[in-house]
């Protein structure tokens, strides 16, 4: 059923996003030398989790495209992976929903 699919994908996106945030916190706590050695690897892991979150949240979005929380999350996810075109697209959708 669509509701179960929506909930499962929303929750999986949230879990992936949480894991991404854990990697980001690890990066933020690195000193300069550690960052030079391991920063890019940890950043890649973080962004991979964001891409995973996007995959799940997109399914939730397809089921409920007027959900402000989902549109806002997708905007933020695209910003995190530095896809500013998609981030802007969801920013515009968010503005439309808020009006």
N, C-alpha and C positions, 0 to 999 in steps of 0.2 A: 504494500500500500504506500501511497505517496507520502503520507505523514511519517511513517516509519523511516522511509528513505531520506526524507528531509532531516529528521532528527539525527539519524545515524551520520549523515554527511556533515551536518553542522557540528556535531560533537567531535568527529574525527578532525575537522578543520581546527577546532578549538584546541585539541590535543597537540596537533602538529605546530600550531602557533605557539603554544606554551613551550614546547621543546625548542623551537627557534629562539624564544626569549631566553631560555636557559643558556644556549650557546652565546647569545649576545651579552649576557651578564658575565660569562667566562671571559669573553673578549675584553669587556670593560675593566675587568680586574687584572688583566695582564700588565706587567711592566713592559717597558719599551723593548727590551731584549727578547723577552718571551713572545711579544707580539711580532717582532721581526721574524722569529723562527716558526711560530705556530698560528699567527693571526689570520693569514689567508685561508688556511685549512679550516679553522673554526668558523670563519665568515662563510665559507662555502657550505659547511654543514648547516649553518643557520639559514642560509638562503635556500638550500635544498628542502628544509622543513617548511619554509614559507611557500615554496612552489607546491609542495604536497598539500599544504593548507588551501592554496588557491584551487587545486584540483577538486578537493572536497567541497569547498565553499561555493564553487561554481555550480555544482550539482544542486546544492541548496538554493542558490540564486535562480536557477532554471525553474525550480518548483515554486519559489516565492520571490519573484523579482521586485516586489514592492516593499520588502522588509528592509527598513532603514539600517538596522544593525548589520545585515549581510552586505549591503552595498557599501557601508562605511568600512567594514572589515576588508572587503576586496580592494577598496581604495588604498587602505593602509598597507595591505600585503604587497600590492604592486609598487608602492613607494619603497617598501623595504628591499625589494629586489631591483630597485632603480629602473623600473619600467614606467617612466613618467607619462608616456602616451596612454597606457591603460589606466594609470592612476588618475589622470585628468578625465578620462572617459567616465570613470566611476564617480569622480568628483561632480561632474555635470549631472549624472543620474541622481546623485544624492541631493543636489540642489533642487532638481525637479520634484523629488519626493517630499522635500521639506516645504515646498510652496503650496 
